[in-house]
């Protein structure tokens, strides 16, 4: 597979009103990069499907009875009513939020118990005190390589102190923006929100929303984003599917709408919430929505710290309240020394050794290969009605599978008569006897529609030829249209 450039960071100071773009923006289209899937089994075994959005067909991945021994370990820390999650993968540590002031010391203690000595990326999803209250303790305890901020100015002294500390320490600072992809070792972090044009002045609805992928395991961190943000995400065309959902706003009824939950389609939901909190979180409406969707719910007020472990193709869940209980133990493996934020010094950090205790496991279903010869271009419209620049979805191509088996379209491409590749298919299964329409513009991915997410027409109005190729580059079909 084509390797993407690594995350590039520079030292510097910044403020949300004049953001210093330290994380290089990437292509905003959610379409997968061009890949050659010569042997799907080999690709699955090596975990290379992390670059491709997951299939739109099928049910949430359900648990099996086999334990997972994996390199990715995601801890949803018990930080009272606040949010805090730490992601450990190889030599990488990512911390998303740090709880409130009262639990800042607890977050630091948990990180130290896990052997963390350095934080590669510190994410402040938004500036409410239950998410950044513990940041000062974290910044004082660990070297931090980079900070990703929501970029919404807030006049609280807590947020000002947070920014001052970043400045004083010369930490790389960046404001999140939808469509950016951050690469850290084997992690792919997609920024789903906030958009460049922020949503009014709401701190919650401008929360950073991240989809973190490791192999074919995806975890969606929703911050405190409400239903307005969820509705916007549904029409962006970005992949939202995730095995695990960190429920927004501590399980408040102002988030986790049924349409959004249906699109994410998780098997597991994690709610960060304090016991007996004054807000009544999680709300009964949210729990009912999760229950109706058949989602297994874990809560920090009831289950304590929650650990998700993945080997890139399956994952397991353990909790502090489980039997046996999860414990945060010093690591037995030492991470490779890396340069920290203090010149002339090095720090090492560690990952927790795998636990041999059986735990629920969520394994991806098998994916049918099918016979590509049964797929054809069933129709086209290259000349959209009206002004095609304003009616991009008036351009489309229809594919049909006339066979009796599903066909995996991952890595297939559409090109025009010049040979230029216009679209690479995500991890999409075209079921037998069904059709899918590929539109030029933007829209909501579903079982019958895919979108190129282009901002300008791609097909020639006076006549063009659509060329469909499989992942090996073999021409499957051609269709001249107008």
C-alpha positions as CSV (number, residue, x, y, z in Angstrom):
1,X,0.0,0.0,0.0
2,X,1.1,3.6,-0.5
3,X,2.5,5.1,2.6
4,X,1.2,8.4,3.7
5,X,3.6,11.2,4.8
6,X,4.1,11.2,8.5
7,X,2.7,13.8,10.8
8,X,4.8,17.0,10.5
9,X,5.0,19.2,13.6
10,X,7.0,22.3,14.4
11,X,7.6,24.1,17.6
12,X,5.7,27.3,18.1
13,X,3.1,29.3,19.9
14,X,-0.5,30.0,18.9
15,X,-4.0,31.1,19.9
16,X,-7.3,30.0,18.5
17,X,-8.0,33.4,17.0
18,X,-4.8,33.2,15.0
19,X,-4.2,29.4,14.7
20,X,-0.7,28.2,13.7
21,X,-1.4,25.3,11.4
22,X,1.1,22.8,12.7
23,X,-0.7,19.6,11.5
24,X,-0.5,19.6,7.7
25,X,-4.0,19.6,6.2
26,X,-4.7,16.6,4.0
27,X,-7.2,15.9,1.2
28,X,-10.7,16.5,2.5
29,X,-12.4,13.9,0.4
30,X,-13.2,10.7,2.3
31,X,-12.6,8.6,-0.7
32,X,-10.0,5.8,-0.1
33,X,-6.5,6.2,-1.7
34,X,-5.8,4.1,-4.8
35,X,-4.7,0.6,-3.7
36,X,-4.1,-2.7,-5.4
37,X,-5.9,-5.5,-3.4
38,X,-4.5,-8.4,-5.3
39,X,-5.1,-10.9,-2.5
40,X,-7.8,-9.8,-0.1
41,X,-6.8,-12.4,2.5
42,X,-3.2,-11.0,2.5
43,X,-4.5,-7.5,2.9
44,X,-6.7,-8.4,5.8
45,X,-3.9,-10.3,7.5
46,X,-1.5,-7.4,7.3
47,X,-4.2,-4.9,8.5
48,X,-3.8,-2.6,5.4
49,X,-7.5,-2.0,5.2
50,X,-7.2,0.8,7.7
51,X,-7.2,3.3,4.9
52,X,-10.5,2.2,3.6
53,X,-13.9,3.1,5.0
54,X,-15.7,0.0,6.4
55,X,-18.5,-1.8,4.5
56,X,-21.9,-0.4,4.7
57,X,-23.6,-3.8,4.7
58,X,-24.0,-6.0,7.7
59,X,-24.7,-5.8,11.5
60,X,-22.5,-4.5,14.2
61,X,-19.6,-6.8,15.0
62,X,-20.6,-9.0,17.9
63,X,-18.5,-10.6,20.6
64,X,-16.9,-14.0,20.4
65,X,-15.3,-16.1,23.2
66,X,-11.7,-15.6,22.2
67,X,-9.4,-13.2,23.9
68,X,-7.4,-10.6,22.0
69,X,-3.7,-10.0,22.4
70,X,-3.3,-6.7,20.7
71,X,-0.9,-3.8,20.3
72,X,-3.6,-1.1,20.6
73,X,-4.9,-0.4,24.1
74,X,-7.5,2.3,24.7
75,X,-8.3,3.2,28.3
76,X,-11.4,5.2,29.1
77,X,-10.3,6.4,32.5
78,X,-12.6,6.8,35.4
79,X,-12.4,10.6,35.8
80,X,-15.6,11.3,37.6
81,X,-18.0,13.5,35.6
82,X,-15.2,14.4,33.3
83,X,-13.8,12.8,30.1
84,X,-10.3,11.3,29.7
85,X,-9.1,8.5,27.4
86,X,-5.5,7.4,26.8
87,X,-4.5,5.5,23.6
88,X,-1.3,3.4,23.7
89,X,0.0,1.9,20.4
90,X,3.6,0.9,20.0
91,X,5.7,4.0,20.7
92,X,2.7,6.3,20.6
93,X,0.6,7.8,23.4
94,X,-2.4,10.0,22.7
95,X,-4.4,11.5,25.5
96,X,-7.9,12.8,24.8
97,X,-9.1,15.2,27.5
98,X,-7.9,15.2,31.1
99,X,-11.0,15.3,33.3
100,X,-11.9,18.1,35.7
101,X,-9.6,19.8,38.2
102,X,-10.7,17.5,41.0
103,X,-9.5,14.4,39.0
104,X,-6.4,15.8,37.3
105,X,-4.2,14.0,39.8
106,X,-6.0,10.8,39.2
107,X,-5.5,11.0,35.5
108,X,-1.7,11.6,36.0
109,X,-1.6,8.7,38.5
110,X,-3.3,6.4,35.9
111,X,-0.9,7.5,33.2
112,X,2.1,6.8,35.4
113,X,0.7,3.4,36.3
114,X,0.5,2.6,32.6
115,X,4.2,3.5,32.2
116,X,3.5,6.6,30.2
117,X,6.5,9.0,30.3
118,X,5.7,11.2,27.3
119,X,2.5,12.2,25.4
120,X,2.8,12.4,21.7
121,X,-0.6,14.1,21.1
122,X,-2.7,15.8,23.6
123,X,-6.3,16.5,22.4
124,X,-8.5,19.1,24.1
125,X,-11.9,18.3,22.6
126,X,-13.3,21.6,23.8
127,X,-12.8,24.1,26.6
128,X,-15.3,23.1,29.3
129,X,-13.7,22.4,32.7
130,X,-14.8,18.7,32.8
131,X,-12.6,18.1,29.8
132,X,-9.6,20.4,30.3
133,X,-9.6,20.9,34.1
134,X,-6.8,18.3,34.6
135,X,-4.7,19.6,31.7
136,X,-2.4,21.6,34.0
137,X,-1.6,18.5,36.0
138,X,-0.9,16.6,32.9
139,X,1.3,19.3,31.3
140,X,3.3,19.6,34.6
141,X,3.8,15.8,34.8
142,X,4.7,14.8,31.3
143,X,6.6,16.2,28.2
144,X,4.0,16.8,25.5
145,X,4.9,16.8,21.8
146,X,1.8,18.4,20.3
147,X,-1.6,19.8,21.3
148,X,-4.7,19.6,19.1
149,X,-7.3,22.2,20.2
150,X,-10.9,22.9,19.1
151,X,-10.0,26.5,18.4
152,X,-13.0,28.1,20.0
153,X,-11.8,31.0,22.2
154,X,-13.0,30.9,25.8
155,X,-12.5,33.6,28.4
156,X,-12.2,31.2,31.4
157,X,-8.9,31.5,33.4
158,X,-8.6,27.7,33.1
159,X,-8.4,27.9,29.3
160,X,-6.0,30.9,29.4
161,X,-3.7,29.0,31.8
162,X,-3.8,26.0,29.5
163,X,-2.8,28.1,26.5
164,X,-0.1,29.9,28.5
165,X,1.4,26.6,29.6
166,X,1.5,25.5,26.0
167,X,3.3,28.7,25.0
168,X,5.7,28.6,27.9
169,X,6.8,25.0,27.1
170,X,7.0,25.7,23.3
171,X,4.7,22.8,22.5
172,X,3.5,22.3,18.9
173,X,-0.1,23.7,18.7
174,X,-2.8,23.2,16.1
175,X,-6.5,23.9,15.6
176,X,-8.5,20.9,14.5
177,X,-10.3,21.0,11.1
178,X,-12.6,18.5,9.5
179,X,-10.9,16.3,6.9
180,X,-7.4,16.3,8.4
181,X,-5.7,13.0,8.9
182,X,-3.0,12.5,11.5
183,X,-0.7,9.5,11.2
184,X,1.1,8.3,14.4
185,X,2.8,5.0,14.0
186,X,0.0,2.5,13.1
187,X,-2.8,4.9,14.1
188,X,-4.8,6.8,11.6
189,X,-6.7,9.7,13.2
190,X,-9.4,11.3,11.1
191,X,-10.8,14.7,12.3
192,X,-14.5,14.6,11.6
193,X,-15.4,17.9,13.4
194,X,-15.3,20.8,13.8
195,X,-15.6,22.1,10.2
196,X,-13.7,25.1,9.0
197,X,-16.8,27.2,9.4
198,X,-17.6,26.7,13.1
199,X,-21.2,25.9,14.3
200,X,-22.4,29.1,15.9
201,X,-20.8,29.7,19.3
202,X,-21.6,26.4,20.9
203,X,-18.5,24.9,22.7
204,X,-20.2,21.5,22.7
205,X,-21.2,21.5,19.1
206,X,-17.7,22.6,18.1
207,X,-16.1,19.7,20.0
208,X,-13.4,17.8,18.3
209,X,-14.8,14.5,17.0
210,X,-12.2,11.9,16.0
211,X,-12.4,8.5,14.3
212,X,-9.3,6.5,15.3
213,X,-8.5,3.5,13.2
214,X,-6.0,0.7,13.9
215,X,-6.2,-1.9,11.1
216,X,-9.9,-2.6,10.7
217,X,-10.8,-1.5,14.2
218,X,-12.4,1.9,14.5
219,X,-13.2,4.0,17.6
220,X,-15.3,7.1,17.4
221,X,-14.7,9.8,20.0
222,X,-17.7,12.2,19.9
223,X,-16.6,14.7,22.6
224,X,-19.7,16.6,23.7
225,X,-21.0,17.2,20.2
226,X,-24.8,17.5,20.2
227,X,-27.5,16.4,17.7
228,X,-26.9,19.5,15.5
229,X,-23.3,18.3,14.9
230,X,-24.5,14.7,14.4
231,X,-26.9,15.8,11.7
232,X,-24.2,17.7,9.9
233,X,-21.8,14.7,10.1
234,X,-24.5,12.5,8.5
235,X,-24.3,14.4,5.2
236,X,-20.5,15.0,5.0
237,X,-19.8,11.6,3.3
238,X,-17.1,10.7,5.7
239,X,-17.0,7.2,7.2
240,X,-18.6,7.2,10.6
241,X,-18.8,3.5,11.2
242,X,-17.0,2.4,14.3
243,X,-17.0,-0.7,16.5
244,X,-16.7,1.4,19.6
245,X,-18.5,4.8,20.3
246,X,-17.4,7.1,23.1
247,X,-20.9,8.5,23.7
248,X,-21.1,12.3,23.5
249,X,-21.8,14.6,26.4
250,X,-21.8,11.9,29.1
251,X,-25.0,10.3,27.8
252,X,-27.1,13.5,27.7
253,X,-30.3,13.3,25.7
254,X,-29.1,16.3,23.6
255,X,-26.8,13.9,21.7
256,X,-26.7,10.3,20.3
257,X,-29.7,10.6,18.1
258,X,-31.1,7.4,16.5
259,X,-30.1,8.4,13.0
260,X,-26.5,9.1,14.1
261,X,-26.3,5.9,16.1
262,X,-27.6,3.9,13.1
263,X,-24.9,5.4,10.9
264,X,-22.1,4.7,13.4
265,X,-23.5,1.2,14.0
266,X,-21.4,0.4,17.0
267,X,-21.4,-2.8,19.0
268,X,-20.0,-1.1,22.1
269,X,-20.7,2.3,23.6
270,X,-18.7,3.9,26.4
271,X,-20.2,6.6,28.6
272,X,-17.8,8.7,30.7
273,X,-20.0,9.8,33.7
274,X,-19.7,10.5,37.4
275,X,-21.7,8.6,39.9
276,X,-24.7,10.5,41.3
277,X,-24.0,13.5,39.2
278,X,-26.2,16.6,39.3
279,X,-27.1,16.4,35.6
280,X,-28.8,13.0,35.8
281,X,-26.4,11.6,33.2
282,X,-26.7,9.3,31.4
283,X,-30.3,10.3,30.5
284,X,-32.9,7.6,30.2
285,X,-33.6,8.6,26.6
286,X,-30.0,8.0,25.5
287,X,-29.9,4.6,27.3
288,X,-33.1,3.6,25.6
289,X,-31.8,4.6,22.2
290,X,-28.7,2.5,22.8
291,X,-30.7,-0.4,24.1
292,X,-33.0,-0.4,21.1
293,X,-30.0,-0.5,18.8
294,X,-28.7,-3.5,20.6
295,X,-25.5,-1.7,21.7
296,X,-23.6,-3.0,24.7
297,X,-23.1,-0.1,27.1
298,X,-20.1,0.4,29.5
299,X,-20.1,3.3,32.0
300,X,-17.2,4.6,34.1
301,X,-19.5,5.3,37.1
302,X,-20.5,1.6,37.1
303,X,-17.6,-0.2,35.4
304,X,-14.7,2.0,36.4
305,X,-11.9,2.3,33.9
306,X,-12.7,0.5,30.6
307,X,-10.1,-1.0,28.4
308,X,-10.5,-1.8,24.7
309,X,-7.7,-3.9,23.2
310,X,-7.3,-4.6,19.5
311,X,-4.9,-6.6,17.3
312,X,-6.1,-4.7,14.2
313,X,-8.8,-7.1,13.1
314,X,-10.7,-7.9,16.4
315,X,-11.0,-6.4,19.8
316,X,-11.9,-7.1,23.4
317,X,-13.3,-5.1,26.3
318,X,-12.3,-5.3,30.0
319,X,-13.3,-3.2,33.0
320,X,-12.2,-2.4,36.5
321,X,-15.4,-3.9,37.8
322,X,-15.1,-7.1,35.7
323,X,-14.2,-10.5,36.9
324,X,-11.2,-10.6,37.1
325,X,-11.0,-6.8,37.4
326,X,-8.8,-4.7,35.1
327,X,-5.7,-3.4,36.9
328,X,-3.4,-0.6,35.7
329,X,0.0,-2.3,36.1
330,X,3.6,-1.0,35.3
331,X,4.7,-2.2,31.9
332,X,7.0,-5.1,31.3
333,X,8.0,-3.8,27.9
334,X,10.0,-0.7,27.4
335,X,9.2,1.7,24.6
336,X,11.9,2.9,22.2
337,X,13.5,6.1,23.6
338,X,12.4,9.2,21.8
339,X,13.3,12.9,21.9
340,X,11.0,14.8,24.2
341,X,10.1,18.5,24.4
342,X,13.2,19.2,26.5
343,X,16.3,19.5,24.3
344,X,19.1,17.2,25.2
345,X,17.0,14.7,27.1
346,X,15.2,11.5,26.3
347,X,12.3,9.8,27.9
348,X,10.9,6.3,27.6
349,X,7.4,5.1,28.1
350,X,5.8,1.7,28.1
351,X,2.8,-0.3,27.2
352,X,1.0,-2.7,29.5
353,X,1.8,-6.3,28.9
354,X,-1.1,-8.4,27.5
355,X,-3.4,-10.0,29.9
356,X,-4.2,-13.7,29.3
357,X,-7.6,-13.5,30.9
358,X,-10.4,-14.4,28.5
359,X,-12.6,-11.5,27.6
360,X,-15.4,-10.7,25.2
361,X,-14.0,-10.3,21.6
362,X,-15.6,-8.6,18.7
363,X,-14.4,-10.1,15.4
364,X,-15.0,-8.7,11.9
365,X,-17.2,-10.9,9.7
366,X,-15.8,-12.6,6.7
367,X,-16.0,-10.5,3.5
368,X,-17.1,-12.2,0.2
369,X,-14.8,-11.8,-2.8
370,X,-17.4,-12.7,-5.4
371,X,-16.9,-12.7,-9.2
372,X,-16.1,-9.3,-10.7
373,X,-17.4,-10.3,-14.1
374,X,-20.9,-10.1,-12.8
375,X,-20.6,-6.4,-12.2
376,X,-21.3,-3.9,-15.0
377,X,-22.1,-0.3,-15.7
378,X,-25.9,-0.2,-15.9
379,X,-26.3,3.5,-16.7
380,X,-24.8,6.9,-16.7
381,X,-25.7,10.6,-16.8
382,X,-22.8,12.9,-17.6
383,X,-24.8,16.0,-18.6
384,X,-26.5,17.1,-15.4
385,X,-29.7,19.1,-15.6
386,X,-29.3,22.9,-15.2
387,X,-26.0,24.3,-14.1
388,X,-24.0,21.2,-13.5
389,X,-21.7,23.2,-11.2
390,X,-24.6,23.6,-8.9
391,X,-26.0,20.1,-9.5
392,X,-23.0,17.8,-9.1
393,X,-25.2,14.9,-8.0
394,X,-27.0,15.2,-11.4
395,X,-23.9,13.4,-12.7
396,X,-23.9,9.8,-11.8
397,X,-22.9,6.2,-12.8
398,X,-24.9,3.1,-11.8
399,X,-23.2,-0.2,-11.2
400,X,-25.2,-3.5,-11.1
401,X,-24.3,-6.9,-9.8
402,X,-26.2,-9.5,-11.8
403,X,-24.5,-12.5,-10.1
404,X,-25.5,-14.6,-7.2
405,X,-22.7,-13.6,-4.8
406,X,-21.7,-10.3,-3.3
407,X,-18.7,-8.5,-4.8
408,X,-16.2,-6.5,-2.8
409,X,-15.4,-3.3,-4.6
410,X,-12.6,-2.1,-2.4
411,X,-9.8,-0.6,-4.5
412,X,-11.9,-0.7,-7.7
413,X,-11.7,2.5,-9.7
414,X,-13.7,4.7,-12.2
415,X,-11.8,6.5,-14.9
416,X,-12.7,8.7,-17.9
417,X,-11.8,8.2,-21.5
418,X,-8.4,10.0,-20.9
419,X,-7.5,7.3,-18.4
420,X,-7.6,9.6,-15.4
421,X,-8.8,7.9,-12.2
422,X,-11.7,9.8,-10.9
423,X,-12.8,7.6,-8.0
424,X,-11.5,4.8,-5.9
425,X,-14.2,2.6,-4.2
426,X,-14.1,2.2,-0.4
427,X,-14.6,-1.1,1.3
428,X,-18.1,-1.6,-0.2
429,X,-19.9,-4.9,-0.9
430,X,-22.3,-4.8,-3.9
431,X,-24.8,-7.5,-3.0
432,X,-26.2,-9.9,-5.6
433,X,-29.1,-8.5,-7.7
434,X,-28.5,-4.9,-6.4
435,X,-27.3,-1.6,-7.8
436,X,-25.3,1.3,-6.4
437,X,-25.2,4.8,-7.8
438,X,-21.9,6.8,-7.7
439,X,-22.6,10.5,-7.6
440,X,-20.1,13.2,-8.4
441,X,-21.0,15.6,-5.5
442,X,-21.3,15.2,-1.8
443,X,-23.8,13.2,0.2
444,X,-24.5,10.6,2.8
445,X,-23.0,7.1,2.1
446,X,-25.5,4.3,2.3
447,X,-26.3,0.9,0.8
448,X,-27.4,2.3,-2.6
449,X,-25.4,5.5,-2.9
450,X,-21.7,6.4,-3.0
451,X,-20.3,9.9,-3.5
452,X,-17.0,11.1,-5.1
453,X,-17.2,14.3,-2.9
454,X,-16.0,16.5,-5.8
455,X,-16.5,20.2,-5.9
456,X,-16.6,20.4,-9.7
457,X,-18.0,18.3,-12.6
458,X,-15.8,15.4,-13.7
459,X,-17.6,14.0,-16.7
460,X,-17.6,15.6,-20.2
461,X,-21.1,16.9,-21.0
462,X,-20.6,16.4,-24.8
463,X,-19.8,12.7,-24.3
464,X,-17.4,10.7,-22.2
465,X,-16.6,7.1,-21.4
466,X,-16.7,5.6,-18.0
467,X,-14.1,2.9,-17.4
468,X,-14.6,0.5,-14.5
469,X,-11.5,-1.4,-13.3
470,X,-11.1,-3.9,-10.5
471,X,-8.4,-3.6,-7.8
472,X,-5.9,-5.4,-10.1
473,X,-6.4,-2.7,-12.8
474,X,-8.3,-5.1,-15.1
475,X,-11.0,-3.4,-17.1
476,X,-14.4,-4.8,-16.0
477,X,-16.6,-2.6,-18.2
478,X,-16.8,0.5,-20.3
479,X,-19.8,2.7,-20.9
480,X,-20.1,5.7,-23.3
481,X,-22.7,8.2,-22.2
482,X,-23.7,11.8,-22.4
